[in-house]
Amino acid sequence: MARTKKSEVNPAISDPAALGVAAEQASEFLKSLANPVRLRILCLLADGEATVGEITERLAARQSLISQHLALLRKDGLVRATRDGQSIRYALADIRVERLIGVLYETFCPRV
């Protein structure tokens, strides 16, 4: 990996308080990812929206387990839920999550 020239360094990095806040946010985000079930859910959602039933079927897991992890992912702001009639569809929450999950997806998620 190439080193960045000093003149190209993000100015926020030179501010210890801003760097501390950014590091804390990144740490919390990474804690949300630190579970194989949640990573599998996020990899699946990288392909598009899905209901709890669809996620449960694709991951061959118990619905209660998937629901528990989806609740955590919603609380942490990684996924969003939208009602579609009687179903709730889940999707990645925003572009930042999509970008980061995209990198993980391309690196680690197998093509099915």
Residue pairs with C-beta under 8 A, 6 or more apart in sequence:
12 18
12 19
12 22
13 19
28 76
29 76
29 78
29 100
32 38
32 72
32 73
32 76
32 78
33 39
33 42
33 78
33 104
35 69
37 59
37 61
37 65
37 66
37 69
38 69
38 72
38 73
39 104
39 108
40 59
41 55
41 59
41 66
41 69
41 70
41 73
41 79
42 73
42 78
42 79
42 92
42 101
42 104
42 105
43 101
43 104
43 105
43 108
43 109
44 50
44 55
44 58
44 59
45 55
45 79
45 90
45 91
45 92
45 101
46 92
46 98
46 101
46 102
46 105
46 109
48 91
49 82
49 89
49 90
49 91
50 58
50 89
50 90
50 91
51 84
51 87
51 88
51 89
51 90
52 63
52 66
52 67
52 70
52 88
52 90
53 63
53 87
55 61
55 66
55 70
55 90
56 62
56 63
56 66
59 66
70 79
70 81
70 90
73 79
74 80
74 81
77 93
77 94
77 97
78 92
78 93
78 97
79 90
79 91
79 92
79 93
79 97
80 90
80 91
80 92
80 93
81 88
81 89
81 90
82 88
82 89
82 91
83 89
92 98
92 101
